[in-house]
């Protein structure tokens, strides 16, 4: 993972959407920019920004089209999921336009291609998941650590090793607990010593590496 650059996929998608609007003679409506950084399009989870985008056409009728950079940015759950959105939009005379391929859901020929690309996106997501799963299994068989390292440890050459700053804190917490101190008292003492909690410590490490937590 590169730590000297910022992830800008959302920025690139917005740039592509501006190009799409220009090509189709549309204007982007202020306040109707829907972005979900960090939300997977391949998992059956609630994506509130996606719902807002669809509802802007279907319920609010505030916009006539939803612009998306590519089909796999909309969904990687296959044609059933994509088709439900296309049907809902089509029922009110709306449309979804994709930059990649200049696909307009209101055109029958485009819809057939969208269906193919939706299934292709699902297949690619499943294949990637399988590759990662088998890679992690191979690493486990070799005794290598592949997940997020627990607080108090570092991963060096695939092995867990004590963190020079965090490990003593873990030892302190364990010692205080075994000494009979309640969790609230231990937490208060750590706060008074200005020791960062694991999540805050991780965020500080990311910022130090040039990434935004």
Secondary structure, DSSP 4 states (H G I P E B T S, - for coil): --SSS---HHHHHHHHHHHHHHHTT--PPTT-----TT--SSS----HHHHHHHHHHHTS---SEEEES-HHHH-SS-HHHHHHHHHHHHHTT-EEEETTTTEETTSHHHHHHHHHHHHHHHHHHHHHHHHHHHHHHHHHHTT---SPPPTTEEEETTEEEE-TTHHHHHHHHHHHHHTT--HHHHHHHHHHTTPPPHHHHHHHHHHHTT---
